[in-house]
Amino acid sequence: MEKKFIAQRLRQSFSDKYLLAEKYYSIVSAVNNMKLTEREIQLIAFTAIHGNMSYTNVREDFCRKHSTSSPTINNIISKLKKMGILVKDHGKIKVAPVINLKFDNDVVLQITLSHG
């Protein structure tokens, strides 16, 4: 018996690249059952936009924007590194290349959910 498929197209616009990045990483988390918290998704998105989370001024910007503390960021970074979402590259903490996008561009996702 030939399998049929359903195609569904959704379109959403975002006012800035941070919101686009947060939505992208929310979808990645949901589809892969990663159970990331909102703050973890915010940190991943912020890191992707800024290129890394290694510099003090970048961490301070994140803390200011999201009303959080440096120790909290360190704990989140540690967890995300263990999960392989953040990696250390030449001494800098970055988003893993496999899920790192350039959010200056539009993002088109194809998600295939299959059974059997």
N, C-alpha and C positions, 0 to 999 in steps of 0.2 A: 504494500500500500504506500502510495506516494505521500510524503509529508507536505503539508501546506504551511505557509508562514503568513504572519500578520505583520504588515509594515505600518508603523505609526511615526509620524513626524511631529515634533514639538519645537516651538521656537520661543525663545525668551530673550529679551534685551536687558542689559545691565548698565547702570549709570557710570560704573568705573570698573577697572580691571580687578580690583580687590574682590568685589562682589562676584564677578565672573569666576575668579579662581576659587572662592569659597564654595560656590555652587558646584563647580567641577569636582572638587575634592569631596564634597558631600555625596555626590553621585558615585564616585569611585568607592567611597567607604560603604555606601548602601549596597551596591551591586556585589562587592567582594566580602560582605558581612564582616567588615573590620571593626564596627562598633566604635568609631572615633567620636569623641565628644566635640561639642561646638568649639571649645577653646582650642582643641588639638587641630581641628580643621582650619581655624583662624590662623594658627601658627604656621601650618604647612603653606597656606595661601600667601601669608606675609613673607615667608622665606622664599617662596617661588618668585614673587614679585621683586624682592630685594636682592635675590641671587644667593644670599647666605645669611646665617643667623650668628655669625662669629664675632661681629664687631659690637662694641659696647653701645655705640649710638643707635644701631639698628635695634638692639634689644630694648633700649630705653624708649625708642619710638613705639615699639610694640606694646610695652608696658603702659605707656601713656594712652595710646589709642584704645586699648582693651581693659584699662583699669586693673592691671594685675601686677605681680611682683617678679623680680629676677629669680628668686628661688623656685617659684612656680614654673617659670619658663624652663629652668634647668631640669626640673622633674619631667616636664612634657617632652623636652628634647631627648632625654635619656630613654623614655618609653618608646618614642618614635624611632630612635636609632635601633633599639632592640627589635622593633617590628620591620626594620629595613626601609622605612618610609623616608627617614633622613639618613644621610651618609656623611662621613667625613672625607673630604676630597682636598688634598694638599693643605691640610690643617684647617679647612673651612667646613662648616656644617651647612649642607645643601640638601635640597629635595632629590631623592633618588632619580637618576636620569630617565628611568622607564615611565615615570609619572609626571615628569617636569615638563611643563609647556610654556610657551611664550604667550602670555596673556594680552599682549598688544594686538594680537590677531583674533578673529572669530574662532570659536571652537565648534567642531562638528564631531559628534560621537556616534559610533555604531555599536549598539549593545545587542548581542545575540544571546537569548535565553532559550535553552533547549531542554527537552526531556526525552527519556527513553533511549 
